[in-house]
Amino acid sequence: MKKKFAIILAGCGVYDGAEIHEATLTMLAISRQGAEYQCFAPDVDQTHVVNHLTGKEMNERRNVLVESARIARGNILSLSDFHASEYDAIVFPGGFGVAKNLCTFAFDGVECSVNEEVRVAVNETYKAGKPIGALCISPVLIAKILGGVEVTIGMDPKTASAVKSMGGQHVNTTHGEVVVDKRNKIVTTPCYMLDANISQIADGADHVIRTILGMV
C-alpha cells in the first residue's frame, strides 16, 4: 500500500499564502517517490491580501482554503477534516502565509498565536509517532507548537534566535540540506529562507520526502 502524506497549505502565493514552488515541488517529490498526498488548509480568512506584482497590500478579503485550492487543483479538504490516523506523515511547505495565516509569527514573533486546527493537526501527528516535515519558515511553526525540537530555517540569525526562544534548537544549513530530529521525527529544510533557485527548492523538497519515507 502506498504511503500517504497530508500537505498543509496556507493560501496561494509567497507574500500572503503558501509558497507555490515549495508546495508543488513537495507534491512532485511525493508522487515521484511512489507515495500519495492529500492537501488541507484551514477554512479561515487570510490575514491580508498582497499584490504579488507590486508587493502592496490590497483592499480585499480572501479565504485560505479557497486560495489553497488553486494549488491543489480543487482537490483539497478543510483542515478540520484531518485525522492523523489516516496519514503516514504531515508536511508544511513555506511561504509568508505560514507566518500570517497558520500562525502570527510575522507580526508577533516568539509571542505568536497558532491557528487551533493547525495546532491540533501537529500535536495529533506527533503523539501518533508519525513524521512531520517543514520547509522554509514552517519550522518556526513546529517549534512554536512542540517546543524542544531540532530544526533549520537556513542561516538567518534573527529567525534562528526566535526558534531558540521558543525552546527549539537551530542548526545552520544550506541549499538542499535537511536537519533530522530523529527523536521527535521532525525533518526540515530551508528552501527560500536562503537565496535559492527553483532547482535548489526541488532538491530540498525531495530530500525531506525521501527522509520521511525512510522513517515510515
N, C-alpha and C positions, 0 to 999 in steps of 0.2 A: 504493500500500500504506500502511496506517495505521502511524503511528509507535507504538512500544511502550515503555512505561515499566515499570521494576521499582520497586515500592514496598516499602521495608523497614520492617517493623513491630517493635515492641519489647514486645509484650504488649497488654493491653486495659485502659485506664484511666490517667488523668493521673498518679496518685501512684506507680504501680508498673509502668506499661506505656506503650503508645502513647497519645497524646492523641487521643481519639476524634473530636473535631470536626476537628482538623487532618488526621487520616488520611482521614476520609470526604470532607471538602471538597477534598482533593487528588485523590481518585478522581473526584469530580464535575467538577472543573476539567479533568481529563484527558479524561473522556468528552465533556463539552460542547464541547471544542475538537477533537473528531474523532480522538482517539488512543485507544489501549488500554493496559491495565495488567495486571500480574501481581503479586500480593502474595507476599512472602517473610518469613520470620522464622527466627532460629536455634532449633534444637531443643535448648534448654537449660532448666534450672530458673531461675525468676525469683530474683532476689536475696532478695526477701521479698514478702509479700502485704499490702496495705494495705486496710483497710475504708474505702471511699470515703464512707461516711456519717459516721463518727466521726473519720477521719484516723489511726486507731491501727493498729499492726501486728497481724496475725492469725497464729495458730499453724497455718499451712497451708503446703503446697508446691504451686506451680503451674508449668506449663511455658509458656515464652514462645511457642512455636509453637502450642500448643493454645489459649492465650488470644487470640493474634492472629487465629486462625481465626474468632473471634466477629465481629470487624470485617469480615473478608473473606468472611463467609458461607460458610466452609468451602473457598473457592477459594484455597488458599494452598499454597506449596511450602516445603520446608526450604531455608534459605539455602545449604546445601551443594550444592543443585541449580542455583544461579545461575551463569550464564555470560554475561559482558559482551557476547560476540559476538552474543547473541540479542536484545539490547535496545538501544534508541537512547539511553536515559538512565536514571539511577537517582535516586530521591528518598527522603529520610528525613523523615517527619513527626516532630514532637517528642514531649514527654511525659517524665516522670522515668525511664521505662523505658530511654530512650536513655542516660541518665547512670547507670543502675543495672544494666541487663541487657546493653546493647550495649558499654558501657564502664563504668568505675568512677569517673567524674568526680564523681559525687555524694558519694563517700566519700573519694577520694584527690586531688581537684583536678588540678593540672597533672601530677602523677606517676601519673595513672590508667593502667590497662591497658585494652586493647581486645580484644574477642572476635575470635579469629583469622579466623573466617569473614567477619565484618564488614570487617576489615582487608583481606582478600583481595578482597572484592567492590568496595570503594572503589578499591583500587590497580589492579585489572583494568580498571575503568571509566575511571579516569584515564589509564592507559597506552594505552588504546584511543582516547583523544582524544574521549571522549563526555561530555556534561554531567552534572553532579552537582547536585541540588537538596537544600536542607536548610532545615527550618523550626524555629523556636523555639530549643531548646537544641541541636539537632542540628549546627549549625555548629561547635560546640566539638569534636564527634567528628571532623568533617572536618579541622579544624585540627590535632588531635592526630595523625591519620594522615598527612596530607600536608605539614604544616609551613607553608611560606611561601605561604599563600593569604589572600585578602582576603574577609572575611565580616562579617556582622552578627548580633548577638543582641538588638538594640534599643539600650538606653541604660544597662544595668546596669554600673556601673564595675568591680565585682569580677569578673564574668564576662568583661568586655572585657579586663581585665588578664590573666586566665588565658589568653585567646586569644593575647595578645601574648607571654606567657611560653612558649607552645608554638611560637612562631615565626611566628604569623599576624599579619595586620593587621586591626584592627577599625574599622568605620565605624558611627557612630551613625545610627539610623533610627527612624522612627515607623510608625504603622499602615499596612499595605498596601504599604510601600516594599520594594524589593529592592536588594541590592548584587550587582553582576555583576562577577566576576573573569573578564574576557574571556580572559586568557592561559591560565588554568587551567580555564576553563569551569565555574565554580562559581557557583550562584545561590542566595542566602539571603535570608530574611525573618524578622522577629522573632516574629510571632504572639503567643502567650500569654506570652512573655517580657515583654510590655507588659501593662498593664491593659486588655485588649481585650474586645470583644464578638464574637459569632459572625459578624456581618456583616463585621467587620474581618478576621477569620480567613479568611473566604471571599475577600476582596479580596487578601490576601497569597498564598494558595494559587493563585488564578487568575493573579496576576502572575508567580509563579515558573514555572508551567507554560507560560504564554504566552511568557515569555522563553526558556525552554529550547527550545520548539518553533521559535523563531526561529533557534536555533543548529544545529538538526539538519535 
